């Protein structure tokens, strides 16, 4: 994904001190950041905290911030790091009895059979495999953007994606979703 010209213009304006520019950047990317954080943390409250921390981090980059990649490529490692830290923090403070039921304000998805099959298959993947798969097919990032966001060589990302797709093709539950 190339750098969005609107993001470039907003970054330039924010660097010049135009307050509305940063606010517009926030509104353009907040939903993506929130959903990514939720994917990592597993709950809305932590995802909301990560959203706030992510944009606080970005705000501290101004003035002088230079956007050298798509905004999502820049934000991905920030969201990942903050989400994993929030998840770990939550794990340390939860007692055993707190772990059973989801919070009342967290909507519990009711997936259909196909989604349940996919979720089950994805649960058997390593974290690295699942991450690359989701970045490619859910977030729509290119292989180069994934490589940049994860600070990995593009060849590593390509082979990881190939292996995860092959693993899914070999899974009897997933065979019907792949062309032979």
N, C-alpha and C positions, 0 to 999 in steps of 0.2 A: 504494500500500500504506500503510494507516494505521500509526501507531506501535503496535507490539506492547505491550500492557499489561504483559506479563512483562518485556520489556526496560526499560520505564519503572520498574517495581518494582526490578529489578536495579540500574539506574543509581542510583536513590535509595538503595538499601542500600549500594552501593559508595561513594557520596558520604558516607555515614555511617561508613565505615571497615570494613564487613563484607567480609572478604577473600574469603569463599566466593562473594559476589555477582559479583565480577569474574571469578573462575574459571568460574562458570556462564555468564556472557556469552561468555567465550572458547570454551567447549565448544559453545554454541549457534551461534556464527558462524564457527568455525575452518574447517570444511569449505568453506563458501561462499568465504571469503577465499582459501583455498589454491587452489581451482579457478579463481577469477578471476585470481589471480596466475599460475597455470600457463598460463592462456590468453594472458596478456600476455608472459610470459617465455619460454615454450616448454620449460621443463624443471623437474623436480621440486626440484632443489637450490635454484635461485633462488626458486622459489615458496615453499619452506619458509623461506628467509631473509626474504622479504617478509611471510610470515605472522607471524613473530616481531617484525619491525620494526613492523608494523601494530598489534599489540596492545601493544607497548611505547609507541607513540605514544598509543594510547587510554588506557593506564594513567597517563601523564603528565597527562592531562586531569582526573584526579581529585585531590582533591575539587573540586567546583564544576562538574563537567560537566553540561550540560543537553541532553538529547536532544530536538531539535526536529523530527526527521524519523525515518523508519524507520532502524534501525541500518545496514542495507545501503546506504541512500542516503547516510548519513554516511560509511561506510567506503569506498565505491566510489572517490572521488577519491584517497583516501589510498593504497589498494591500487594504483590505476593509476599514480600518481606514483612510488611506491616500486618497482613492477615495471619501469616504463620506465627508471628509474635503474639498476636491477640489470641489465637487458638491455644498456644502454649500457656499463656497467662491464665486463660480460662480453665485449662486443664489443672493447673496448679491450685487454683482457688476453689474448684468444685469438690464437694464431698461426694462420697459414693452414692448417697441417696439423692443428690441433685442430678445425677446422670441419667435417670430413668425416663422422665417425661419431657417433651419439648415445651418451651415456654408458650403460654396461652396466646401471645401476640405473634408467634411465628406460624405462618400458614403451613400446614402439613400437606404436601402435594399428594394427590391420589392418582398415581400413574396408571395408565392402561396396561394391558398385558405386554405389548411391544416395548413400551418404555421400561417396564419392570425387567424384561429380558435383557434389554440394553444396559440398564443399571447394574444388573447382576454380572454381566460380562465385563463391564468396565471396572467393577469392584475387584476383579482378579488381576487387573493390570497394575504394574508398578506406578508409583506416583509420577515418575518422569515420563513414562509412556502416556499415562492419562493426561498429563499436563500438555504435552505436545499435540495429542489428538484433539483436545478441547480448544487449544489455541488456534489450530488449523481450521477445524470444522465448525466450531461454535463462535469463536471470536473472529474468524475469517482472516487471520494474519497469514502473510506469505511465509515461505520457508526462511527467506532472508530476514524478515521481521522477527520471526520466532528466534532465529539464531542471535540476532542483535539483542532482543529482550532478555534471553537467557544467558547471554555472553558465552555462547558455544559456537564452534565452527559449523557452517552450513552443512557440511558433510555429515556431521554427527546428528544433526536434526533430521536430515533426509533418511539416514539409516534407522534412527529411532522410530520415525513415522512409518517407514517400510515394515519394520519388525512388528509394530503394534497393529498395523492393518493386516499383516499376515497372521498374527495371533488371533485377531477377530475372525478372519476368513476360516481359520482352522477350528474355531469354536462351533460345535454343532448347532447351538442356539442361534448363531449369527449367519450361518451359511445361506439362508434364504434371502438375506439382504445384499448379497454380493452376486454379481454376474459371473457365470462360469466361463 
